[in-house]
Every structure is written in C-alpha cells, then in structure tokens.
C-alpha cells in the first residue's frame, strides 16, 4: 500500500518553533506537525536540526509537552 505524500505548509515549522519558544509549550497539534515533518523526505537538513534542538529543549525541561490542542485555548 502506498502512502500519500506529506505536504507541509510553507513556514509551518518556523512558526511552530517560534510559538514553542515563546510559550514554552509544545501542544498536541505541534507534535502532529513535527511527526508529519519527520516523514517528509525532502525536509531540508537545517529544519531537521531545528527539530532536534526543539526536542532537546523538551528533554531538558525548557519546553513543556502539554495535552492542549492549541495554546489559543488557554488564552
């Protein structure tokens, strides 16, 4: 069975990184976006490194993983 290609919105990852760093939280929607990005075989190396930095921030406790769908719900 062939999988459909993953099409990320332009600037979606940079927006995700900026939001996560500003709010200090990684939402459920953010995690799905990261998962989709990792499956994108054409993802540039600099964006893969940015994802690694973001995940490192999570493991060090600088960014919290929350079960909110979006941080807009909390505002």
MONOR-V898432 format. One record per helix or strand of 3 or more residues. SS is the DSSP state (A for helix, B for strand). FROM is the first residue (numbers start at 0). LEN is the number of residues. If there is no record, write none. Layout:
BEGIN
ss: [SS,SS]
from: [FROM,FROM]
len: [LEN,LEN]
END
This chain:
BEGIN
ss: [A,A,A,A]
from: [11,27,44,70]
len: [12,12,15,3]
END
